[in-house]
Amino acid sequence: MSLWKIAWRSIQQRALASAMTAVSMALGVMLVVAVLIASVIVERSFESGNNLGYNLIVGAKGGRLDLLLNTVFYLNRPIENIPWSYYQEFLPASKRHDGKDGTFVDRVELAIPECLGDYVENTEFRVVGTIPDMFTELPRYREYREKEESPLPACPPQFEEGGRCFRQDEFTSAVLGAEVASKLHKKVGDEFQPSHGIGPSAEKHMPFKIVGILKRTGTPNDRAAFINLEGFFLIPDHAKGHIEEPKKPGDPEDPVLTTPLPDDQREATSVLICTRRIPDTAPGFLVPALLKSINKDFVAQAIQPVLEITTLTNTFVRPLQIILLMLTVMIVIVAGVGIMVSIYTSMSERRHEIAVMRALGARRGTVMLIVLFESILLAFGGGLLGWLIGHLLIGAAGPMITDYTGVVAPFLLFAPYELILIPALIVLAALAGFLPALAAYRTDVGKALTATP
């Protein structure tokens, strides 16, 4: 009979105590797996903001983190807006009413305004006012891959079948993120109403027609509704000065829905900037100079979103992940101590058994190995069970995780550190089983046989 089988028989003889010991190990490993996978989900959620296509965000003076969260992740409420005239400083003469180039036009290739301020039908999903370039031009920069010598690629497909981007003259048109459309059961051709705030008392406004639904990307765009900027300004309190309400919302004959708002009545929450590409220079060559030019003024501030996301992750997310991981590792170590205590306390009952094995010719080293193998089987079995339960829980919570983070979390989502989990458990089990194994090694055969009837 092999030593592993003898160790397994020993476990079976103390089934209840062994099961409780294995369960404690399983719970510890389950927590470790949950924390590791949660860390992967959190990192992917933040990293989804890295592949943005734009490399600068311009917004009102204030907290850099606030500007990042409300522009990239649509989480915070905007504190202040910037003048529309300042946004136009990033535009060429062909896109300005005065026919003059903006101050920063020589360093900017694309500038997209965003306006935030409402929610989608009393839900937590944000309404974002923007222009068609958000969907017709920005994806080309996202696919550019920083190859300065290559031309921009064609805009990649990004809408579900039957959908498209709204046109500049479609004031009351909208594009929904995949998660918004799924949660609200909306499809192309349906309408939705922006609302001030969340809850039954929130005031709803004129409807917007859905002309496109974005394909799921796992980015914050999945959880936002994008409406034509011209229609955004028609919503009460969204423009400076009095705005005449549309007589028949959605009716193109209404002059309010066909006449762009004057520039002096407009403001922007933020501006997404793609800096100009210069051949034979490093990607983002113009970013530092543009940052300095914008930040020295008192009108607005500029941030690099990828850099801010990295800072946010390193400052807040990773330290918290490390603390949680340390706590769960301590739980596993306590479970390992439980294995040691369980086996060690059973040694007094097993002295006769060990003495008989020795009398039948088993060596001290063989007896010691059996006890070590028993400890390893308990730790490995409990760890494997905990690993399986941890992944089952993540798989069961997958739809909810996707709803809240946009990250797909299937049963087979693995964290890199899981690869060392089982070897670490075996080492822990060997350490936990060493003291009981040493006690078995030192068992006096004569005393054990004579002391037992």
BELDANOR-V433620 format. One record per residue. N is the residue number from 1. RES is the residue in one letter. PHI is phi in whole degrees, 0 to 359 (none if undefined). PSI is psi in degrees with one decimal (999 if undefined). BURIAL is I if it has 24 or more other ideal C-beta (glycine too) atoms within 12 Angstrom, else O. Layout:
n=N res=RES phi=PHI psi=PSI burial=BURIAL
n=N res=RES phi=PHI psi=PSI burial=BURIAL
This chain:
n=1 res=M phi=none psi=133.9 burial=O
n=2 res=S phi=288 psi=158.8 burial=O
n=3 res=L phi=295 psi=-35.1 burial=I
n=4 res=W phi=297 psi=-39.5 burial=O
n=5 res=K phi=291 psi=-37.0 burial=O
n=6 res=I phi=296 psi=-43.0 burial=I
n=7 res=A phi=298 psi=-39.1 burial=I
n=8 res=W phi=293 psi=-40.0 burial=O
n=9 res=R phi=297 psi=-37.2 burial=O
n=10 res=S phi=296 psi=-39.5 burial=I
n=11 res=I phi=295 psi=-41.2 burial=I
n=12 res=Q phi=296 psi=-34.0 burial=O
n=13 res=Q phi=294 psi=-28.6 burial=O
n=14 res=R phi=244 psi=56.7 burial=I
n=15 res=A phi=301 psi=-47.4 burial=O
n=16 res=L phi=295 psi=-50.2 burial=O
n=17 res=A phi=297 psi=-40.3 burial=I
n=18 res=S phi=294 psi=-41.0 burial=I
n=19 res=A phi=297 psi=-43.8 burial=O
n=20 res=M phi=296 psi=-38.6 burial=O
n=21 res=T phi=294 psi=-43.1 burial=I
n=22 res=A phi=294 psi=-38.0 burial=I
n=23 res=V phi=296 psi=-40.2 burial=I
n=24 res=S phi=298 psi=-38.8 burial=I
n=25 res=M phi=293 psi=-40.4 burial=I
n=26 res=A phi=299 psi=-41.8 burial=I
n=27 res=L phi=296 psi=-41.1 burial=I
n=28 res=G phi=297 psi=-46.3 burial=I
n=29 res=V phi=294 psi=-37.4 burial=I
n=30 res=M phi=302 psi=-43.8 burial=I
n=31 res=L phi=295 psi=-41.4 burial=I
n=32 res=V phi=299 psi=-46.6 burial=I
n=33 res=V phi=298 psi=-43.9 burial=I
n=34 res=A phi=299 psi=-42.7 burial=I
n=35 res=V phi=293 psi=-42.8 burial=I
n=36 res=L phi=298 psi=-45.2 burial=I
n=37 res=I phi=289 psi=-37.6 burial=I
n=38 res=A phi=300 psi=-37.2 burial=I
n=39 res=S phi=297 psi=-41.6 burial=I
n=40 res=V phi=297 psi=-42.6 burial=I
n=41 res=I phi=296 psi=-45.1 burial=I
n=42 res=V phi=297 psi=-44.7 burial=I
n=43 res=E phi=296 psi=-41.9 burial=I
n=44 res=R phi=294 psi=-36.5 burial=I
n=45 res=S phi=298 psi=-44.1 burial=I
n=46 res=F phi=286 psi=-38.9 burial=I
n=47 res=E phi=292 psi=-19.5 burial=I
n=48 res=S phi=298 psi=-20.5 burial=I
n=49 res=G phi=276 psi=-3.3 burial=I
n=50 res=N phi=283 psi=-37.3 burial=I
n=51 res=N phi=270 psi=70.8 burial=I
n=52 res=L phi=267 psi=-33.7 burial=I
n=53 res=G phi=98 psi=-37.8 burial=I
n=54 res=Y phi=259 psi=155.5 burial=I
n=55 res=N phi=240 psi=1.4 burial=I
n=56 res=L phi=219 psi=149.0 burial=I
n=57 res=I phi=236 psi=130.4 burial=I
n=58 res=V phi=247 psi=131.0 burial=I
n=59 res=G phi=207 psi=-175.0 burial=I
n=60 res=A phi=293 psi=154.2 burial=I
n=61 res=K phi=300 psi=141.1 burial=O
n=62 res=G phi=155 psi=-150.2 burial=O
n=63 res=G phi=287 psi=131.4 burial=O
n=64 res=R phi=295 psi=-38.9 burial=I
n=65 res=L phi=294 psi=-39.1 burial=I
n=66 res=D phi=300 psi=-44.7 burial=I
n=67 res=L phi=297 psi=-39.7 burial=I
n=68 res=L phi=296 psi=-48.9 burial=I
n=69 res=L phi=293 psi=-40.4 burial=I
n=70 res=N phi=278 psi=-21.2 burial=I
n=71 res=T phi=269 psi=-44.2 burial=I
n=72 res=V phi=272 psi=-45.0 burial=I
n=73 res=F phi=256 psi=-4.5 burial=I
n=74 res=Y phi=54 psi=44.0 burial=I
n=75 res=L phi=256 psi=-47.7 burial=I
n=76 res=N phi=272 psi=158.1 burial=O
n=77 res=R phi=279 psi=135.0 burial=O
n=78 res=P phi=299 psi=140.7 burial=I
n=79 res=I phi=274 psi=-49.6 burial=O
n=80 res=E phi=220 psi=167.1 burial=O
n=81 res=N phi=248 psi=168.8 burial=I
n=82 res=I phi=248 psi=151.4 burial=I
n=83 res=P phi=299 psi=145.6 burial=I
n=84 res=W phi=298 psi=-32.2 burial=I
n=85 res=S phi=297 psi=-30.9 burial=I
n=86 res=Y phi=287 psi=-38.4 burial=I
n=87 res=Y phi=302 psi=-37.7 burial=I
n=88 res=Q phi=290 psi=-14.9 burial=I
n=89 res=E phi=293 psi=-11.3 burial=I
n=90 res=F phi=261 psi=1.3 burial=I
n=91 res=L phi=255 psi=148.6 burial=I
n=92 res=P phi=284 psi=169.3 burial=O
n=93 res=A phi=301 psi=-33.1 burial=O
n=94 res=S phi=294 psi=-18.1 burial=O
n=95 res=K phi=250 psi=8.5 burial=I
n=96 res=R phi=245 psi=147.2 burial=O
n=97 res=H phi=289 psi=-27.5 burial=O
n=98 res=D phi=273 psi=-3.2 burial=O
n=99 res=G phi=71 psi=20.2 burial=O
n=100 res=K phi=245 psi=147.7 burial=O
n=101 res=D phi=289 psi=143.6 burial=O
n=102 res=G phi=287 psi=165.3 burial=I
n=103 res=T phi=301 psi=-38.1 burial=I
n=104 res=F phi=257 psi=10.6 burial=I
n=105 res=V phi=296 psi=-27.8 burial=I
n=106 res=D phi=288 psi=-12.8 burial=O
n=107 res=R phi=246 psi=0.6 burial=I
n=108 res=V phi=237 psi=131.9 burial=I
n=109 res=E phi=260 psi=-32.6 burial=I
n=110 res=L phi=212 psi=133.4 burial=I
n=111 res=A phi=227 psi=121.2 burial=I
n=112 res=I phi=240 psi=119.2 burial=I
n=113 res=P phi=281 psi=149.1 burial=I
n=114 res=E phi=230 psi=141.0 burial=I
n=115 res=C phi=231 psi=127.6 burial=I
n=116 res=L phi=239 psi=152.8 burial=I
n=117 res=G phi=171 psi=-10.0 burial=I
n=118 res=D phi=227 psi=175.1 burial=I
n=119 res=Y phi=236 psi=163.4 burial=I
n=120 res=V phi=270 psi=105.9 burial=I
n=121 res=E phi=46 psi=54.4 burial=I
n=122 res=N phi=65 psi=22.1 burial=O
n=123 res=T phi=256 psi=178.3 burial=I
n=124 res=E phi=278 psi=-3.3 burial=I
n=125 res=F phi=284 psi=135.1 burial=I
n=126 res=R phi=272 psi=148.6 burial=I
n=127 res=V phi=262 psi=129.3 burial=I
n=128 res=V phi=238 psi=119.5 burial=I
n=129 res=G phi=273 psi=130.7 burial=I
n=130 res=T phi=205 psi=-172.3 burial=I
n=131 res=I phi=245 psi=163.6 burial=I
n=132 res=P phi=303 psi=-25.8 burial=I
n=133 res=D phi=303 psi=-23.1 burial=I
n=134 res=M phi=302 psi=-30.7 burial=I
n=135 res=F phi=245 psi=-18.6 burial=I
n=136 res=T phi=261 psi=-24.4 burial=I
n=137 res=E phi=244 psi=-45.3 burial=I
n=138 res=L phi=302 psi=-41.5 burial=I
n=139 res=P phi=301 psi=-26.5 burial=I
n=140 res=R phi=293 psi=-37.7 burial=I
n=141 res=Y phi=288 psi=-33.0 burial=I
n=142 res=R phi=294 psi=-31.8 burial=I
n=143 res=E phi=271 psi=-1.4 burial=O
n=144 res=Y phi=295 psi=-33.3 burial=I
n=145 res=R phi=63 psi=24.3 burial=O
n=146 res=E phi=60 psi=30.7 burial=O
n=147 res=K phi=263 psi=95.0 burial=O
n=148 res=E phi=297 psi=-28.1 burial=O
n=149 res=E phi=276 psi=-8.6 burial=O
n=150 res=S phi=262 psi=149.5 burial=O
n=151 res=P phi=287 psi=159.8 burial=O
n=152 res=L phi=295 psi=139.6 burial=I
n=153 res=P phi=285 psi=168.7 burial=O
n=154 res=A phi=293 psi=156.1 burial=O
n=155 res=C phi=295 psi=123.4 burial=O
n=156 res=P phi=289 psi=153.0 burial=O
n=157 res=P phi=300 psi=133.8 burial=O
n=158 res=Q phi=221 psi=-3.0 burial=I
n=159 res=F phi=252 psi=149.2 burial=I
n=160 res=E phi=296 psi=160.2 burial=I
n=161 res=E phi=304 psi=131.8 burial=O
n=162 res=G phi=91 psi=-5.5 burial=O
n=163 res=G phi=257 psi=165.2 burial=I
n=164 res=R phi=203 psi=175.2 burial=I
n=165 res=C phi=277 psi=149.8 burial=I
n=166 res=F phi=288 psi=152.1 burial=I
n=167 res=R phi=269 psi=163.7 burial=O
n=168 res=Q phi=299 psi=-33.4 burial=O
n=169 res=D phi=271 psi=0.6 burial=O
n=170 res=E phi=266 psi=82.6 burial=I
n=171 res=F phi=299 psi=-36.8 burial=I
n=172 res=T phi=251 psi=41.9 burial=I
n=173 res=S phi=249 psi=158.2 burial=I
n=174 res=A phi=212 psi=158.8 burial=I
n=175 res=V phi=235 psi=130.1 burial=I
n=176 res=L phi=257 psi=144.2 burial=I
n=177 res=G phi=290 psi=158.0 burial=I
n=178 res=A phi=300 psi=-41.9 burial=I
n=179 res=E phi=291 psi=-37.6 burial=I
n=180 res=V phi=297 psi=-47.9 burial=I
n=181 res=A phi=298 psi=-40.8 burial=I
n=182 res=S phi=293 psi=-44.7 burial=O
n=183 res=K phi=291 psi=-36.1 burial=I
n=184 res=L phi=264 psi=0.8 burial=I
n=185 res=H phi=57 psi=46.5 burial=O
n=186 res=K phi=257 psi=151.1 burial=I
n=187 res=K phi=223 psi=170.7 burial=O
n=188 res=V phi=300 psi=131.6 burial=I
n=189 res=G phi=102 psi=-19.3 burial=O
n=190 res=D phi=284 psi=173.3 burial=I
n=191 res=E phi=235 psi=158.2 burial=I
n=192 res=F phi=217 psi=161.4 burial=I
n=193 res=Q phi=240 psi=122.1 burial=I
n=194 res=P phi=295 psi=152.0 burial=I
n=195 res=S phi=223 psi=146.2 burial=I
n=196 res=H phi=280 psi=110.0 burial=O
n=197 res=G phi=85 psi=-176.3 burial=O
n=198 res=I phi=235 psi=139.4 burial=O
n=199 res=G phi=123 psi=170.0 burial=O
n=200 res=P phi=301 psi=-31.0 burial=O
n=201 res=S phi=275 psi=-3.2 burial=O
n=202 res=A phi=293 psi=135.7 burial=O
n=203 res=E phi=279 psi=126.7 burial=O
n=204 res=K phi=267 psi=153.5 burial=I
n=205 res=H phi=237 psi=-169.9 burial=I
n=206 res=M phi=301 psi=148.1 burial=I
n=207 res=P phi=284 psi=152.6 burial=I
n=208 res=F phi=240 psi=136.6 burial=I
n=209 res=K phi=273 psi=132.9 burial=I
n=210 res=I phi=277 psi=116.5 burial=I
n=211 res=V phi=255 psi=-10.4 burial=I
n=212 res=G phi=199 psi=150.0 burial=I
n=213 res=I phi=235 psi=124.1 burial=I
n=214 res=L phi=290 psi=145.6 burial=I
n=215 res=K phi=293 psi=149.2 burial=I
n=216 res=R phi=295 psi=131.6 burial=I
n=217 res=T phi=239 psi=-12.4 burial=I
n=218 res=G phi=74 psi=15.7 burial=I
n=219 res=T phi=248 psi=170.7 burial=I
n=220 res=P phi=302 psi=-20.6 burial=I
n=221 res=N phi=298 psi=-23.8 burial=I
n=222 res=D phi=297 psi=-24.9 burial=I
n=223 res=R phi=250 psi=30.2 burial=I
n=224 res=A phi=224 psi=156.3 burial=I
n=225 res=A phi=245 psi=124.6 burial=I
n=226 res=F phi=255 psi=123.2 burial=I
n=227 res=I phi=242 psi=158.4 burial=I
n=228 res=N phi=301 psi=131.9 burial=I
n=229 res=L phi=301 psi=-34.4 burial=I
n=230 res=E phi=296 psi=-39.2 burial=I
n=231 res=G phi=289 psi=-33.4 burial=I
n=232 res=F phi=302 psi=-41.3 burial=I
n=233 res=F phi=290 psi=-17.9 burial=I
n=234 res=L phi=280 psi=-15.1 burial=I
n=235 res=I phi=288 psi=134.2 burial=I
n=236 res=P phi=309 psi=140.1 burial=O
n=237 res=D phi=74 psi=6.9 burial=O
n=238 res=H phi=263 psi=-9.9 burial=I
n=239 res=A phi=233 psi=158.4 burial=I
n=240 res=K phi=278 psi=129.1 burial=O
n=241 res=G phi=90 psi=179.7 burial=O
n=242 res=H phi=280 psi=133.2 burial=O
n=243 res=I phi=240 psi=128.1 burial=I
n=244 res=E phi=289 psi=129.5 burial=O
n=245 res=E phi=293 psi=141.0 burial=O
n=246 res=P phi=301 psi=136.1 burial=I
n=247 res=K phi=290 psi=-43.7 burial=O
n=248 res=K phi=228 psi=94.2 burial=O
n=249 res=P phi=308 psi=127.1 burial=I
n=250 res=G phi=95 psi=-9.0 burial=I
n=251 res=D phi=274 psi=114.3 burial=O
n=252 res=P phi=295 psi=-15.6 burial=O
n=253 res=E phi=283 psi=-16.1 burial=O
n=254 res=D phi=292 psi=120.8 burial=O
n=255 res=P phi=300 psi=-26.8 burial=O
n=256 res=V phi=296 psi=-29.5 burial=I
n=257 res=L phi=268 psi=3.5 burial=I
n=258 res=T phi=233 psi=-3.6 burial=O
n=259 res=T phi=249 psi=115.3 burial=O
n=260 res=P phi=299 psi=147.2 burial=I
n=261 res=L phi=292 psi=139.9 burial=I
n=262 res=P phi=301 psi=149.0 burial=O
n=263 res=D phi=299 psi=-32.8 burial=I
n=264 res=D phi=287 psi=-5.1 burial=O
n=265 res=Q phi=253 psi=7.7 burial=O
n=266 res=R phi=253 psi=151.6 burial=I
n=267 res=E phi=217 psi=163.7 burial=I
n=268 res=A phi=231 psi=142.1 burial=I
n=269 res=T phi=286 psi=-43.9 burial=I
n=270 res=S phi=202 psi=167.9 burial=I
n=271 res=V phi=228 psi=129.1 burial=I
n=272 res=L phi=269 psi=124.7 burial=I
n=273 res=I phi=245 psi=129.3 burial=I
n=274 res=C phi=252 psi=114.6 burial=I
n=275 res=T phi=288 psi=155.8 burial=I
n=276 res=R phi=293 psi=143.3 burial=I
n=277 res=R phi=268 psi=129.7 burial=I
n=278 res=I phi=244 psi=123.3 burial=O
n=279 res=P phi=302 psi=147.3 burial=O
n=280 res=D phi=65 psi=22.7 burial=O
n=281 res=T phi=232 psi=162.5 burial=O
n=282 res=A phi=293 psi=148.7 burial=O
n=283 res=P phi=303 psi=138.9 burial=O
n=284 res=G phi=74 psi=23.0 burial=I
n=285 res=F phi=302 psi=-35.3 burial=O
n=286 res=L phi=272 psi=-5.6 burial=I
n=287 res=V phi=299 psi=-51.0 burial=I
n=288 res=P phi=303 psi=-44.1 burial=O
n=289 res=A phi=295 psi=-40.7 burial=O
n=290 res=L phi=292 psi=-40.0 burial=I
n=291 res=L phi=303 psi=-47.1 burial=I
n=292 res=K phi=296 psi=-41.6 burial=O
n=293 res=S phi=296 psi=-40.7 burial=I
n=294 res=I phi=285 psi=-43.8 burial=I
n=295 res=N phi=286 psi=-18.7 burial=O
n=296 res=K phi=282 psi=-17.0 burial=O
n=297 res=D phi=280 psi=167.5 burial=O
n=298 res=F phi=260 psi=2.6 burial=O
n=299 res=V phi=275 psi=-44.5 burial=I
n=300 res=A phi=212 psi=173.7 burial=I
n=301 res=Q phi=230 psi=155.3 burial=I
n=302 res=A phi=235 psi=141.3 burial=I
n=303 res=I phi=228 psi=155.6 burial=I
n=304 res=Q phi=265 psi=109.0 burial=I
n=305 res=P phi=300 psi=-40.8 burial=I
n=306 res=V phi=296 psi=-41.4 burial=I
n=307 res=L phi=295 psi=-40.7 burial=I
n=308 res=E phi=292 psi=-36.4 burial=I
n=309 res=I phi=294 psi=-42.2 burial=I
n=310 res=T phi=298 psi=-43.4 burial=O
n=311 res=T phi=297 psi=-43.7 burial=O
n=312 res=L phi=299 psi=-44.1 burial=I
n=313 res=T phi=295 psi=-46.4 burial=I
n=314 res=N phi=289 psi=-29.9 burial=O
n=315 res=T phi=275 psi=-40.5 burial=O
n=316 res=F phi=247 psi=-45.8 burial=O
n=317 res=V phi=285 psi=-52.1 burial=I
n=318 res=R phi=296 psi=-43.8 burial=O
n=319 res=P phi=302 psi=-39.6 burial=O
n=320 res=L phi=294 psi=-39.5 burial=O
n=321 res=Q phi=299 psi=-42.9 burial=I
n=322 res=I phi=296 psi=-41.8 burial=O
n=323 res=I phi=297 psi=-46.2 burial=O
n=324 res=L phi=297 psi=-40.5 burial=O
n=325 res=L phi=295 psi=-39.8 burial=I
n=326 res=M phi=297 psi=-40.2 burial=O
n=327 res=L phi=296 psi=-43.2 burial=O
n=328 res=T phi=290 psi=-35.1 burial=I
n=329 res=V phi=297 psi=-38.8 burial=I
n=330 res=M phi=298 psi=-37.7 burial=O
n=331 res=I phi=297 psi=-40.9 burial=I
n=332 res=V phi=295 psi=-40.2 burial=I
n=333 res=I phi=296 psi=-40.8 burial=I
n=334 res=V phi=299 psi=-39.8 burial=O
n=335 res=A phi=297 psi=-37.6 burial=I
n=336 res=G phi=296 psi=-39.7 burial=I
n=337 res=V phi=297 psi=-36.5 burial=I
n=338 res=G phi=298 psi=-38.3 burial=I
n=339 res=I phi=298 psi=-44.6 burial=I
n=340 res=M phi=299 psi=-46.3 burial=I
n=341 res=V phi=296 psi=-41.9 burial=O
n=342 res=S phi=298 psi=-46.9 burial=I
n=343 res=I phi=289 psi=-40.2 burial=I
n=344 res=Y phi=295 psi=-42.1 burial=I
n=345 res=T phi=292 psi=-20.4 burial=O
n=346 res=S phi=275 psi=-6.9 burial=I
n=347 res=M phi=295 psi=-34.8 burial=I
n=348 res=S phi=297 psi=-31.4 burial=O
n=349 res=E phi=280 psi=-17.2 burial=O
n=350 res=R phi=253 psi=2.8 burial=I
n=351 res=R phi=299 psi=-41.6 burial=I
n=352 res=H phi=297 psi=-42.8 burial=O
n=353 res=E phi=300 psi=-44.7 burial=I
n=354 res=I phi=294 psi=-40.6 burial=I
n=355 res=A phi=297 psi=-39.8 burial=I
n=356 res=V phi=296 psi=-43.2 burial=O
n=357 res=M phi=299 psi=-42.3 burial=I
n=358 res=R phi=295 psi=-40.2 burial=I
n=359 res=A phi=295 psi=-28.3 burial=O
n=360 res=L phi=275 psi=2.9 burial=O
n=361 res=G phi=113 psi=-0.4 burial=O
n=362 res=A phi=290 psi=137.6 burial=I
n=363 res=R phi=278 psi=164.7 burial=O
n=364 res=R phi=300 psi=-42.5 burial=O
n=365 res=G phi=297 psi=-35.4 burial=O
n=366 res=T phi=294 psi=-44.4 burial=I
n=367 res=V phi=298 psi=-41.4 burial=I
n=368 res=M phi=297 psi=-41.3 burial=I
n=369 res=L phi=295 psi=-37.4 burial=I
n=370 res=I phi=299 psi=-44.1 burial=I
n=371 res=V phi=293 psi=-40.2 burial=I
n=372 res=L phi=296 psi=-41.7 burial=I
n=373 res=F phi=297 psi=-36.6 burial=I
n=374 res=E phi=298 psi=-43.6 burial=I
n=375 res=S phi=297 psi=-41.6 burial=I
n=376 res=I phi=294 psi=-40.5 burial=I
n=377 res=L phi=297 psi=-41.8 burial=I
n=378 res=L phi=296 psi=-44.9 burial=I
n=379 res=A phi=291 psi=-43.5 burial=I
n=380 res=F phi=293 psi=-45.5 burial=I
n=381 res=G phi=297 psi=-46.6 burial=I
n=382 res=G phi=295 psi=-40.5 burial=I
n=383 res=G phi=296 psi=-42.1 burial=I
n=384 res=L phi=296 psi=-40.6 burial=I
n=385 res=L phi=296 psi=-44.0 burial=I
n=386 res=G phi=296 psi=-39.5 burial=I
n=387 res=W phi=299 psi=-43.6 burial=I
n=388 res=L phi=294 psi=-44.2 burial=O
n=389 res=I phi=296 psi=-41.6 burial=I
n=390 res=G phi=302 psi=-45.0 burial=I
n=391 res=H phi=289 psi=-35.0 burial=I
n=392 res=L phi=297 psi=-39.7 burial=O
n=393 res=L phi=295 psi=-43.0 burial=I
n=394 res=I phi=296 psi=-42.0 burial=I
n=395 res=G phi=297 psi=-40.1 burial=O
n=396 res=A phi=292 psi=-35.6 burial=O
n=397 res=A phi=273 psi=2.0 burial=I
n=398 res=G phi=308 psi=-50.8 burial=O
n=399 res=P phi=301 psi=-40.9 burial=O
n=400 res=M phi=293 psi=-39.9 burial=O
n=401 res=I phi=297 psi=-41.6 burial=I
n=402 res=T phi=296 psi=-39.4 burial=I
n=403 res=D phi=301 psi=-42.8 burial=I
n=404 res=Y phi=272 psi=-27.3 burial=I
n=405 res=T phi=242 psi=-20.1 burial=I
n=406 res=G phi=82 psi=-3.4 burial=I
n=407 res=V phi=268 psi=127.7 burial=I
n=408 res=V phi=285 psi=125.4 burial=I
n=409 res=A phi=238 psi=82.3 burial=I
n=410 res=P phi=280 psi=174.0 burial=O
n=411 res=F phi=301 psi=-36.0 burial=O
n=412 res=L phi=267 psi=25.1 burial=O
n=413 res=L phi=282 psi=119.5 burial=I
n=414 res=F phi=247 psi=148.1 burial=O
n=415 res=A phi=259 psi=141.6 burial=I
n=416 res=P phi=305 psi=-38.0 burial=O
n=417 res=Y phi=288 psi=-8.8 burial=O
n=418 res=E phi=295 psi=-23.8 burial=I
n=419 res=L phi=296 psi=-28.5 burial=O
n=420 res=I phi=262 psi=2.5 burial=O
n=421 res=L phi=293 psi=-50.4 burial=I
n=422 res=I phi=293 psi=-47.5 burial=I
n=423 res=P phi=303 psi=-37.6 burial=O
n=424 res=A phi=294 psi=-37.0 burial=I
n=425 res=L phi=295 psi=-40.9 burial=I
n=426 res=I phi=296 psi=-42.6 burial=I
n=427 res=V phi=297 psi=-44.2 burial=O
n=428 res=L phi=298 psi=-41.5 burial=I
n=429 res=A phi=295 psi=-39.7 burial=I
n=430 res=A phi=297 psi=-41.2 burial=I
n=431 res=L phi=293 psi=-40.7 burial=O
n=432 res=A phi=293 psi=-33.7 burial=I
n=433 res=G phi=273 psi=-5.4 burial=I
n=434 res=F phi=294 psi=-45.3 burial=I
n=435 res=L phi=296 psi=-48.3 burial=I
n=436 res=P phi=298 psi=-36.8 burial=I
n=437 res=A phi=294 psi=-37.4 burial=I
n=438 res=L phi=295 psi=-38.3 burial=O
n=439 res=A phi=297 psi=-40.0 burial=I
n=440 res=A phi=294 psi=-38.3 burial=I
n=441 res=Y phi=299 psi=-37.1 burial=I
n=442 res=R phi=269 psi=4.2 burial=O
n=443 res=T phi=300 psi=129.0 burial=I
n=444 res=D phi=276 psi=115.5 burial=O
n=445 res=V phi=296 psi=-44.8 burial=I
n=446 res=G phi=299 psi=-49.5 burial=O
n=447 res=K phi=297 psi=-41.3 burial=O
n=448 res=A phi=295 psi=-38.8 burial=I
n=449 res=L phi=287 psi=-39.4 burial=O
n=450 res=T phi=283 psi=-25.6 burial=O
n=451 res=A phi=279 psi=-12.2 burial=O
n=452 res=T phi=250 psi=127.9 burial=O
n=453 res=P phi=299 psi=999 burial=O
